[in-house]
Amino acid sequence: MKNKFIYFILLLFTGFYSFSQNNSVNNFTKTNNLYFTVGGIYSDYQDTKFSNLRYSGLGSQMELGFDNLKKAKHYQNANFSFEFSKEKANSLEVSKTTVLDFNLSYKYLRAVNETFFIGAKADVIGFNMRSNPNMGNNNLASIMSNHLYVSAMYINEDVINENWCLSVSSDLSLISIQDEVPSFGVAYSNGMVVNGEVTFDSHDSQLPSYTKGSFHGIWDNFRFFIDFNMKYKKRLYFSYSWQMRRFSSVKNYPTTIGVHALKVRFNIVNRSK
């Protein structure tokens, strides 16, 4: 009799546990946010096909975006970001460069469980421009690019207490299409010149375009993002992010761009149900 009672209790517990697990998986919590972000950045730049000179400086970043989280199901984000910074060379005080960067992206992740998501991100449009008036008619350099990333995100909704939520996200570019219009003259390989693949028009007056772009993989166009976000209650986020970009238009002479950012995000609209 005692053994039958124990079996009954175990069976009842097992049934209750299975029901609660199924119920928790299907009882999704949906949150929609329209947000605005402001912050300060520190940017670095080096283009070794011209020199080993390194540029760095301070600037600002703004973002406008929308995200949607359906707990244990999916996460999606549409984001427009704008960065502005003033850089100077580490050994030339008079050489100051203005940097502008625009990026429109979309991200979609599927839930592995309630804390971990994995999926993809795409840069719908990306434009980076550098201007150094001291370089005369070679003062502009610009890059137009699209990237497709593999992305992941981790969420901890009770990192300190119920008011604080930690999320960490990362994006790694797998393939891209890119066109670069360099400053400081145009760097071409000797083979391109000998084979007549080069025209000597006023290249610096043009803008890059996707029609002239070429495809690249992670091995020759590396781009990586990581973001640490601490959410306080429903509307406020405190964030640190770092991004790195490294590519070579001339083999073995890479261009490297890095940006550190400290940001505050405010959810203009927050809807949960």
Sequence and secondary structure as in RCSB ss.txt:
>XXXX:A:sequence
MKNKFIYFILLLFTGFYSFSQNNSVNNFTKTNNLYFTVGGIYSDYQDTKFSNLRYSGLGSQMELGFDNLKKAKHY
QNANFSFEFSKEKANSLEVSKTTVLDFNLSYKYLRAVNETFFIGAKADVIGFNMRSNPNMGNNNLASIMSNHLYV
SAMYINEDVINENWCLSVSSDLSLISIQDEVPSFGVAYSNGMVVNGEVTFDSHDSQLPSYTKGSFHGIWDNFRFF
IDFNMKYKKRLYFSYSWQMRRFSSVKNYPTTIGVHALKVRFNIVNRSK
>XXXX:A:secstr
 HHHHHHHHHHHHHHHHHHHHHHHHHS  EEEEEEEEEEEEEEEEEETTT S EEEEEEEEEEEEEEEEETTTEE
EEEEEEEEEEEEEESS TT EEEEEEEEEEEEEEEESSSSEEEEEEEEEEEEEEEE GGGGGG EEEEEEEEEEE
EEEEEETTSSSTTEEEEEEEEEEEEEEEEEE SSS    HHHHHTT    S GGGS   GGG EEEETTTEEEEE
EEEEEEETTTEEEEEEEEEEEEEEETTEEEEEEEEEEEEEEEEEEEE 
